[in-house]
Amino acid sequence: MALEIERKFLVDAKKIPAQILQGGEKISQGYLCTEPARTVRVRIKGERGFLTIKSANVGIVRQEFEYKIPLDDAQELLKMCTPNVLEKVRYKVEHAGHIWEVDVFKGRLDGLVLAEVELTCAEEIVELPSWIEREVSNDARYFNSNLTILNS
């Protein structure tokens, strides 16, 4: 069983050094299911397709199963996602021994910047970069599955 242990933060975009936002990867993602007990996500990262199933969160921990799928299938599945498909650019940033994924949202969520860091256990201590504004790990408004619904 695969576990995802992740903390999520709002980012103050004005504080991010410009060199961090270099070489990002474009991501399009939508949701086939956004029930509280599970989500089913379709994602295109660059030229690769993925299907991901996640359980409900228990704190910052949940089960995650991710599978590569053909790009053509991912493109067709994204057409089935409702109500919206998220567009963002992801940048990977190393800070104090952790890899941070910084997502800069585009389109209707333009201006929203979130950062996530994956941990090996829920109690792991992580040093926050100076550009972190506040933690939103347990704020459902910032779950990507809910961002497809908000402002639709």
C-alpha positions as CSV (number, residue, x, y, z in Angstrom):
1,M,0.0,0.0,0.0
2,A,1.3,3.4,-1.0
3,L,1.0,6.2,1.5
4,E,1.2,9.9,0.8
5,I,2.3,12.0,3.8
6,E,2.2,15.7,2.7
7,R,2.0,19.2,4.2
8,K,0.7,22.0,2.0
9,F,1.3,25.8,2.3
10,L,0.2,29.0,0.8
11,V,3.1,30.9,-0.8
12,D,3.8,34.6,-0.8
13,A,4.7,34.8,-4.5
14,K,6.5,38.2,-4.0
15,K,9.0,36.5,-1.7
16,I,10.0,33.7,-4.1
17,P,13.5,34.3,-5.6
18,A,13.2,34.4,-9.4
19,Q,15.7,31.6,-9.9
20,I,13.4,29.2,-8.2
21,L,10.7,29.7,-10.9
22,Q,12.9,28.2,-13.7
23,G,12.3,25.1,-15.7
24,G,8.9,24.2,-14.4
25,E,6.7,21.5,-15.8
26,K,3.2,22.2,-17.1
27,I,0.4,20.1,-15.4
28,S,-3.2,19.8,-16.4
29,Q,-5.4,17.8,-14.0
30,G,-9.0,17.0,-13.4
31,Y,-11.1,14.8,-11.2
32,L,-13.5,12.0,-12.2
33,C,-14.5,11.6,-8.5
34,T,-14.3,14.0,-5.7
35,E,-16.2,12.2,-2.9
36,P,-15.0,12.8,0.6
37,A,-13.8,9.2,1.0
38,R,-11.8,9.1,-2.3
39,T,-10.7,11.1,-5.3
40,V,-9.8,9.9,-8.8
41,R,-7.5,12.2,-10.6
42,V,-6.4,12.4,-14.3
43,R,-3.2,14.3,-14.9
44,I,-1.1,15.2,-17.8
45,K,2.5,16.1,-16.8
46,G,4.5,17.3,-19.8
47,E,3.8,14.5,-22.3
48,R,2.9,11.8,-19.8
49,G,-0.5,10.7,-18.6
50,F,-1.4,9.5,-15.1
51,L,-4.5,8.1,-13.2
52,T,-4.3,8.5,-9.5
53,I,-6.7,7.2,-6.8
54,K,-6.4,8.7,-3.3
55,S,-8.3,7.8,-0.1
56,A,-9.6,10.4,2.4
57,N,-7.0,12.2,4.5
58,V,-6.3,11.1,8.1
59,G,-4.5,14.2,9.2
60,I,-1.8,14.6,6.6
61,V,-1.7,10.9,5.6
62,R,-3.7,9.1,2.9
63,Q,-3.4,6.1,0.6
64,E,-2.3,7.0,-3.0
65,F,-2.2,4.7,-6.0
66,E,-0.8,6.3,-9.2
67,Y,-0.6,4.6,-12.7
68,K,0.9,5.8,-15.9
69,I,-1.6,5.8,-18.8
70,P,-1.3,6.6,-22.5
71,L,-1.3,10.3,-23.2
72,D,-4.2,9.9,-25.6
73,D,-6.3,8.2,-22.9
74,A,-5.4,11.0,-20.4
75,Q,-6.5,13.7,-22.9
76,E,-9.8,11.9,-23.4
77,L,-10.4,11.4,-19.7
78,L,-9.7,15.0,-19.0
79,K,-12.7,15.9,-21.2
80,M,-14.8,13.8,-18.8
81,C,-13.6,15.7,-15.7
82,T,-16.0,18.2,-14.2
83,P,-16.5,20.9,-13.5
84,N,-13.0,22.3,-14.3
85,V,-9.6,21.2,-15.2
86,L,-6.7,22.8,-13.2
87,E,-3.7,24.3,-15.1
88,K,-0.5,24.9,-13.2
89,V,3.2,24.9,-13.6
90,R,5.2,22.9,-11.0
91,Y,8.7,23.8,-9.8
92,K,10.8,21.5,-7.7
93,V,12.9,23.3,-5.1
94,E,15.4,21.8,-2.6
95,H,15.3,23.4,0.8
96,A,16.9,22.1,4.0
97,G,17.0,18.5,2.9
98,H,13.5,18.4,1.4
99,I,12.2,18.7,-2.1
100,W,9.4,21.2,-2.3
101,E,6.9,21.2,-5.1
102,V,5.7,24.8,-5.8
103,D,2.6,25.0,-8.0
104,V,1.8,28.3,-9.7
105,F,-1.8,28.1,-10.9
106,K,-2.9,29.5,-14.2
107,G,-6.3,30.4,-15.8
108,R,-9.1,31.1,-13.4
109,L,-6.8,30.5,-10.3
110,D,-4.1,32.8,-11.6
111,G,-2.2,34.3,-8.6
112,L,-2.6,31.2,-6.4
113,V,0.7,29.6,-5.4
114,L,0.9,26.5,-3.2
115,A,3.8,24.5,-2.0
116,E,3.8,20.9,-0.9
117,V,6.5,18.8,0.8
118,E,6.3,15.1,1.2
119,L,7.5,13.5,4.4
120,T,8.5,10.1,5.6
121,C,6.3,10.2,8.7
122,A,3.6,12.6,9.9
123,E,5.8,13.8,12.8
124,E,8.7,14.7,10.6
125,I,10.1,18.2,11.3
126,V,10.5,20.4,8.2
127,E,12.2,23.8,8.0
128,L,10.0,26.3,6.2
129,P,11.4,28.4,3.4
130,S,11.1,32.2,3.9
131,W,8.5,32.4,1.1
132,I,5.9,30.3,3.0
133,E,2.9,32.3,4.1
134,R,0.9,29.8,6.1
135,E,0.0,26.1,6.4
136,V,-3.2,24.9,4.7
137,S,-2.7,21.1,5.0
138,N,-6.0,20.6,6.7
139,D,-7.9,23.4,4.9
140,A,-10.1,21.6,2.4
141,R,-10.5,24.7,0.4
142,Y,-6.9,24.2,-0.9
143,F,-7.3,20.5,-1.8
144,N,-6.8,20.4,-5.6
145,S,-10.0,18.4,-6.0
146,N,-11.9,21.3,-4.3
147,L,-10.1,23.9,-6.3
148,T,-11.8,22.5,-9.4
149,I,-15.2,23.3,-7.8
150,L,-14.4,26.7,-6.3
151,N,-14.7,29.7,-8.5
152,S,-16.3,27.5,-11.2
